[in-house]
Amino acid sequence: MTPHQILIVGIRLLVIFWLLSVLGQAGAILTTVENMGVTSTPFVISVGLQFVAIVVLWLFPATLATKLLRSGNVPVQASTVAFDEWRDLVFVGVGIFVLARALPNVIYWAILAAAPANALPDFTFEQKANAFSTVVELAIGLTLTLGATGLSSLIQKGRRAGLSAQQRAGD
């Protein structure tokens, strides 16, 4: 596989994550518009622009990959990088993605936690659940990023549990 092909796959994966994220925003947007009585135009424009970007990236990932890579048509030898390193890299990549989503929320909750007692509002159940979710997301991101090697080897051992030595060799 060439770096160009690898980047195309990466772009398509990014598009899938982005699409799921936009679909996840739909409930929050509907609730905000309904409860706050605000106009939905800015939200519709934002979601519309994101969908346009998603469609463009899905249909033309090779064009973007070509723009990003200068010498991306050079094949990468499969034997140059061990499978374990690729597996660990995937865990680290997902961990960084999770951390990138969690860190802004951690900063938000840290600012609220540092607020003076008289300025601190009473938290609703939803806010408490959101704060807990942020802590869990941060823990998952740190575990995936910093413990990629151990976690991936543990999963690999779990996949091979109960297999004979001959079956493991063929895997």
Disulfide bonds with the S-S distance in Angstrom:
none
